[in-house]
Amino acid sequence: MARRAGRASYLGARAVGWPDGGAVAVAIWLAALMPHSGGR
């Protein structure tokens, strides 16, 4: 997926295939919250 906004947009095709830093951070954050939320 090509980035269209932010600093990563300047990389163009070179950014394809690398995970988005913000998405990875949110995934880690949510995974850390799950045990405390009573979720499955």
N, CA, C and O atoms as a Tinker XYZ file with bonds, in Angstrom:
   160  protein
     1  N      0.852000   -1.168000    0.000000    73     2
     2  CA     0.000000    0.000000    0.000000    64     1     3
     3  C      0.904000    1.239000    0.000000    63     2     4     5
     4  O      1.774000    1.380000    0.859000    81     3
     5  N      0.697000    2.100000   -0.933000    73     3     6
     6  CA     1.498000    3.316000   -1.018000    64     5     7
     7  C      0.980000    4.357000   -0.027000    63     6     8     9
     8  O     -0.227000    4.538000    0.132000    81     7
     9  N      1.907000    5.030000    0.628000    73     7    10
    10  CA     1.527000    6.081000    1.574000    64     9    11
    11  C      1.181000    7.335000    0.798000    63    10    12    13
    12  O      1.868000    7.687000   -0.161000    81    11
    13  N      0.110000    8.015000    1.212000    73    11    14
    14  CA    -0.315000    9.217000    0.501000    64    13    15
    15  C     -0.201000   10.471000    1.348000    63    14    16    17
    16  O     -0.403000   11.574000    0.840000    81    15
    17  N      0.116000   10.329000    2.624000    73    15    18
    18  CA     0.188000   11.492000    3.503000    64    17    19
    19  C      1.349000   11.314000    4.470000    63    18    20    21
    20  O      1.807000   10.198000    4.715000    81    19
    21  N      1.808000   12.407000    5.002000    73    19    22
    22  CA     2.867000   12.362000    6.007000    64    21    23
    23  C      4.246000   12.172000    5.412000    63    22    24    25
    24  O      4.441000   12.232000    4.198000    81    23
    25  N      5.199000   11.941000    6.307000    73    23    26
    26  CA     6.588000   11.795000    5.888000    64    25    27
    27  C      6.811000   10.607000    4.969000    63    26    28    29
    28  O      7.643000   10.670000    4.063000    81    27
    29  N      6.070000    9.517000    5.195000    73    27    30
    30  CA     6.258000    8.314000    4.381000    64    29    31
    31  C      5.867000    8.536000    2.924000    63    30    32    33
    32  O      6.318000    7.798000    2.049000    81    31
    33  N      5.035000    9.542000    2.650000    73    31    34
    34  CA     4.613000    9.786000    1.266000    64    33    35
    35  C      5.793000   10.191000    0.381000    63    34    36    37
    36  O      5.736000   10.002000   -0.834000    81    35
    37  N      6.834000   10.728000    0.950000    73    35    38
    38  CA     8.002000   11.142000    0.168000    64    37    39
    39  C      8.803000    9.945000   -0.336000    63    38    40    41
    40  O      9.583000   10.073000   -1.280000    81    39
    41  N      8.615000    8.783000    0.289000    73    39    42
    42  CA     9.370000    7.598000   -0.103000    64    41    43
    43  C      8.798000    6.921000   -1.338000    63    42    44    45
    44  O      9.510000    6.203000   -2.040000    81    43
    45  N      7.525000    7.143000   -1.605000    73    43    46
    46  CA     6.896000    6.557000   -2.786000    64    45    47
    47  C      6.945000    5.046000   -2.773000    63    46    48    49
    48  O      6.590000    4.416000   -1.778000    81    47
    49  N      7.389000    4.457000   -3.886000    73    47    50
    50  CA     7.399000    3.002000   -4.040000    64    49    51
    51  C      8.371000    2.324000   -3.076000    63    50    52    53
    52  O      8.220000    1.136000   -2.791000    81    51
    53  N      9.355000    3.048000   -2.575000    73    51    54
    54  CA    10.309000    2.439000   -1.640000    64    53    55
    55  C      9.666000    2.065000   -0.319000    63    54    56    57
    56  O     10.202000    1.229000    0.409000    81    55
    57  N      8.524000    2.667000    0.010000    73    55    58
    58  CA     7.846000    2.379000    1.271000    64    57    59
    59  C      6.939000    1.155000    1.177000    63    58    60    61
    60  O      6.482000    0.646000    2.201000    81    59
    61  N      6.674000    0.679000   -0.034000    73    59    62
    62  CA     5.787000   -0.470000   -0.221000    64    61    63
    63  C      6.461000   -1.715000    0.347000    63    62    64    65
    64  O      7.634000   -1.974000    0.078000    81    63
    65  N      5.713000   -2.477000    1.128000    73    63    66
    66  CA     6.252000   -3.708000    1.709000    64    65    67
    67  C      6.740000   -3.555000    3.134000    63    66    68    69
    68  O      7.044000   -4.550000    3.790000    81    67
    69  N      6.821000   -2.332000    3.624000    73    67    70
    70  CA     7.243000   -2.083000    4.996000    64    69    71
    71  C      6.021000   -1.725000    5.830000    63    70    72    73
    72  O      5.140000   -1.010000    5.352000    81    71
    73  N      5.950000   -2.214000    7.077000    73    71    74
    74  CA     4.785000   -1.888000    7.913000    64    73    75
    75  C      4.759000   -0.411000    8.281000    63    74    76    77
    76  O      5.801000    0.216000    8.471000    81    75
    77  N      3.551000    0.131000    8.378000    73    75    78
    78  CA     3.365000    1.516000    8.784000    64    77    79
    79  C      3.663000    1.626000   10.278000    63    78    80    81
    80  O      3.104000    0.875000   11.077000    81    79
    81  N      4.523000    2.539000   10.653000    73    79    82
    82  CA     4.927000    2.684000   12.048000    64    81    83
    83  C      3.770000    2.997000   12.981000    63    82    84    85
    84  O      3.699000    2.448000   14.080000    81    83
    85  N      2.870000    3.864000   12.562000    73    83    86
    86  CA     1.719000    4.214000   13.390000    64    85    87
    87  C      0.783000    3.042000   13.591000    63    86    88    89
    88  O      0.259000    2.842000   14.686000    81    87
    89  N      0.569000    2.263000   12.538000    73    87    90
    90  CA    -0.305000    1.092000   12.637000    64    89    91
    91  C      0.293000    0.044000   13.562000    63    90    92    93
    92  O     -0.430000   -0.591000   14.330000    81    91
    93  N      1.597000   -0.142000   13.496000    73    91    94
    94  CA     2.266000   -1.101000   14.377000    64    93    95
    95  C      2.159000   -0.642000   15.828000    63    94    96    97
    96  O      1.906000   -1.456000   16.717000    81    95
    97  N      2.346000    0.640000   16.072000    73    95    98
    98  CA     2.252000    1.168000   17.432000    64    97    99
    99  C      0.854000    0.978000   18.007000    63    98   100   101
   100  O      0.711000    0.601000   19.170000    81    99
   101  N     -0.174000    1.234000   17.211000    73    99   102
   102  CA    -1.555000    1.059000   17.680000    64   101   103
   103  C     -1.840000   -0.414000   17.944000    63   102   104   105
   104  O     -2.517000   -0.735000   18.921000    81   103
   105  N     -1.348000   -1.311000   17.109000    73   103   106
   106  CA    -1.560000   -2.745000   17.314000    64   105   107
   107  C     -0.923000   -3.210000   18.620000    63   106   108   109
   108  O     -1.518000   -3.999000   19.355000    81   107
   109  N      0.276000   -2.728000   18.911000    73   107   110
   110  CA     0.951000   -3.085000   20.166000    64   109   111
   111  C      0.185000   -2.530000   21.350000    63   110   112   113
   112  O      0.010000   -3.214000   22.358000    81   111
   113  N     -0.267000   -1.302000   21.232000    73   111   114
   114  CA    -1.026000   -0.648000   22.299000    64   113   115
   115  C     -2.315000   -1.406000   22.590000    63   114   116   117
   116  O     -2.638000   -1.665000   23.749000    81   115
   117  N     -3.051000   -1.761000   21.542000    73   115   118
   118  CA    -4.306000   -2.493000   21.723000    64   117   119
   119  C     -4.067000   -3.890000   22.290000    63   118   120   121
   120  O     -4.839000   -4.357000   23.128000    81   119
   121  N     -3.012000   -4.558000   21.845000    73   119   122
   122  CA    -2.689000   -5.885000   22.372000    64   121   123
   123  C     -2.356000   -5.812000   23.860000    63   122   124   125
   124  O     -2.673000   -6.733000   24.612000    81   123
   125  N     -1.722000   -4.731000   24.285000    73   123   126
   126  CA    -1.395000   -4.563000   25.704000    64   125   127
   127  C     -2.637000   -4.267000   26.533000    63   126   128   129
   128  O     -2.684000   -4.623000   27.711000    81   127
   129  N     -3.638000   -3.627000   25.949000    73   127   130
   130  CA    -4.866000   -3.296000   26.672000    64   129   131
   131  C     -5.842000   -4.462000   26.786000    63   130   132   133
   132  O     -6.629000   -4.511000   27.732000    81   131
   133  N     -5.807000   -5.392000   25.853000    73   131   134
   134  CA    -6.783000   -6.481000   25.823000    64   133   135
   135  C     -6.891000   -7.261000   27.138000    63   134   136   137
   136  O     -8.012000   -7.517000   27.578000    81   135
   137  N     -5.796000   -7.651000   27.784000    73   135   138
   138  CA    -5.931000   -8.420000   29.028000    64   137   139
   139  C     -6.639000   -7.638000   30.140000    63   138   140   141
   140  O     -7.196000   -8.244000   31.055000    81   139
   141  N     -6.624000   -6.331000   30.074000    73   139   142
   142  CA    -7.200000   -5.491000   31.123000    64   141   143
   143  C     -8.626000   -5.051000   30.818000    63   142   144   145
   144  O     -9.275000   -4.417000   31.649000    81   143
   145  N     -9.115000   -5.390000   29.619000    73   143   146
   146  CA   -10.436000   -4.915000   29.214000    64   145   147
   147  C    -11.534000   -5.958000   29.389000    63   146   148   149
   148  O    -12.708000   -5.664000   29.163000    81   147
   149  N    -11.170000   -7.155000   29.783000    73   147   150
   150  CA   -12.157000   -8.217000   29.896000    64   149   151
   151  C    -12.514000   -8.811000   28.552000    63   150   152   153
   152  O    -13.462000   -9.589000   28.446000    81   151
   153  N    -11.761000   -8.448000   27.522000    73   151   154
   154  CA   -12.008000   -8.973000   26.177000    64   153   155
   155  C    -11.555000  -10.414000   26.056000    63   154   156   157
   156  O    -10.891000  -10.954000   26.941000    81   155
   157  N    -11.926000  -11.022000   24.948000    73   155   158
   158  CA   -11.566000  -12.427000   24.730000    64   157   159
   159  C    -10.130000  -12.598000   24.394000    63   158   160
   160  O     -9.675000  -13.722000   24.182000    81   159
